[in-house]
Amino acid sequence: MVQATPRHVLFDDLAASWHGNGRPPLWLRNLADGEPEARETLQRALRDFYRACVAPYWSPISAAVRSDVSERTRVLATRGLAALFGTLSEDLA
């Protein structure tokens, strides 16, 4: 997905998210310009982050999501939509 992102999307998204003072650092400008090496560096960093921080926990995360969906499906089927919404966090409002 990183490699397939159009240059104008990268530029617009990075420009909208830059909250630093002054000009962004060179590596970020290179990424915004769609420079292949900057994209490859980002892709490697995302892959390394996934391997270190997400992959080791993916099995229990996906099991928890499946369990949650199953329980909410049961609530929806037996008690209706209002009850289902009542199981959601107030932070979602």
DRENDO-1510 file (C-alpha; in Angstrom, 1 decimal, always signed):
<recs>
REC; n; res; u; v; w
REC; 1; MET; +0.0; +0.0; +0.0 .
REC; 2; VAL; +2.9; +2.4; +0.8 .
REC; 3; GLN; +4.4; +1.8; -2.7 .
REC; 4; ALA; +1.0; +2.2; -4.4 .
REC; 5; THR; +0.0; +5.5; -2.7 .
REC; 6; PRO; -0.1; +8.2; -5.3 .
REC; 7; ARG; +2.4; +11.1; -4.8 .
REC; 8; HIS; -0.3; +13.7; -4.5 .
REC; 9; VAL; -2.0; +11.7; -1.7 .
REC; 10; LEU; +1.3; +11.4; +0.2 .
REC; 11; PHE; +2.0; +15.1; -0.3 .
REC; 12; ASP; -1.5; +16.2; +0.8 .
REC; 13; ASP; -1.6; +13.9; +3.8 .
REC; 14; LEU; +1.8; +14.7; +5.1 .
REC; 15; ALA; +1.3; +18.4; +4.6 .
REC; 16; ALA; -2.0; +18.2; +6.5 .
REC; 17; SER; -0.4; +16.3; +9.4 .
REC; 18; TRP; +2.8; +18.4; +9.8 .
REC; 19; HIS; +2.4; +20.3; +13.0 .
REC; 20; GLY; +6.0; +21.2; +13.6 .
REC; 21; ASN; +7.4; +24.7; +13.5 .
REC; 22; GLY; +8.9; +25.8; +10.2 .
REC; 23; ARG; +9.8; +23.4; +7.4 .
REC; 24; PRO; +9.5; +19.7; +7.8 .
REC; 25; PRO; +12.8; +17.7; +8.0 .
REC; 26; LEU; +14.4; +16.5; +4.8 .
REC; 27; TRP; +13.3; +12.9; +5.2 .
REC; 28; LEU; +9.7; +14.0; +5.5 .
REC; 29; ARG; +9.9; +16.3; +2.5 .
REC; 30; ASN; +11.5; +13.4; +0.5 .
REC; 31; LEU; +8.6; +11.2; +1.4 .
REC; 32; ALA; +6.1; +13.9; +0.5 .
REC; 33; ASP; +7.8; +14.2; -2.8 .
REC; 34; GLY; +7.3; +10.5; -3.4 .
REC; 35; GLU; +11.1; +9.7; -3.5 .
REC; 36; PRO; +11.4; +5.9; -3.9 .
REC; 37; GLU; +14.1; +5.6; -1.3 .
REC; 38; ALA; +12.0; +7.4; +1.3 .
REC; 39; ARG; +9.0; +5.2; +0.5 .
REC; 40; GLU; +11.2; +2.1; +0.8 .
REC; 41; THR; +12.5; +3.3; +4.2 .
REC; 42; LEU; +9.0; +3.9; +5.4 .
REC; 43; GLN; +7.9; +0.5; +4.1 .
REC; 44; ARG; +10.8; -1.2; +6.0 .
REC; 45; ALA; +10.0; +0.7; +9.2 .
REC; 46; LEU; +6.3; -0.2; +9.1 .
REC; 47; ARG; +7.2; -3.9; +8.4 .
REC; 48; ASP; +9.7; -3.9; +11.3 .
REC; 49; PHE; +7.2; -2.2; +13.6 .
REC; 50; TYR; +4.6; -4.8; +12.7 .
REC; 51; ARG; +7.0; -7.7; +13.3 .
REC; 52; ALA; +8.1; -6.3; +16.6 .
REC; 53; CYS; +4.9; -4.9; +18.1 .
REC; 54; VAL; +1.9; -6.4; +16.4 .
REC; 55; ALA; +2.8; -9.9; +15.0 .
REC; 56; PRO; +3.7; -11.4; +18.4 .
REC; 57; TYR; +0.2; -10.5; +19.7 .
REC; 58; TRP; -1.8; -11.0; +16.6 .
REC; 59; SER; -3.3; -14.3; +17.5 .
REC; 60; PRO; -4.8; -13.2; +20.8 .
REC; 61; ILE; -5.9; -9.9; +19.3 .
REC; 62; SER; -7.8; -11.7; +16.5 .
REC; 63; ALA; -9.2; -14.2; +18.9 .
REC; 64; ALA; -10.5; -11.3; +21.1 .
REC; 65; VAL; -12.1; -9.6; +18.1 .
REC; 66; ARG; -13.8; -12.8; +17.0 .
REC; 67; SER; -15.1; -13.4; +20.5 .
REC; 68; ASP; -16.3; -9.8; +20.7 .
REC; 69; VAL; -18.1; -10.0; +17.4 .
REC; 70; SER; -19.7; -13.3; +18.4 .
REC; 71; GLU; -21.0; -11.9; +21.6 .
REC; 72; ARG; -22.3; -8.7; +20.0 .
REC; 73; THR; -24.0; -10.8; +17.3 .
REC; 74; ARG; -25.7; -12.8; +20.0 .
REC; 75; VAL; -26.9; -9.6; +21.8 .
REC; 76; LEU; -28.2; -8.2; +18.5 .
REC; 77; ALA; -30.1; -11.4; +17.7 .
REC; 78; THR; -31.6; -12.0; +21.1 .
REC; 79; ARG; -32.1; -8.5; +22.5 .
REC; 80; GLY; -32.1; -6.1; +19.5 .
REC; 81; LEU; -30.2; -3.1; +18.2 .
REC; 82; ALA; -30.8; -0.9; +21.2 .
REC; 83; ALA; -29.2; -3.5; +23.5 .
REC; 84; LEU; -26.3; -3.9; +21.1 .
REC; 85; PHE; -25.6; -0.1; +21.1 .
REC; 86; GLY; -25.8; -0.3; +24.9 .
REC; 87; THR; -22.8; -2.6; +24.9 .
REC; 88; LEU; -20.6; -0.1; +23.1 .
REC; 89; SER; -18.3; +2.3; +24.9 .
REC; 90; GLU; -19.6; +5.8; +25.5 .
REC; 91; ASP; -16.3; +7.1; +24.0 .
REC; 92; LEU; -17.7; +6.1; +20.6 .
REC; 93; ALA; -20.4; +8.7; +20.8 .
</recs>
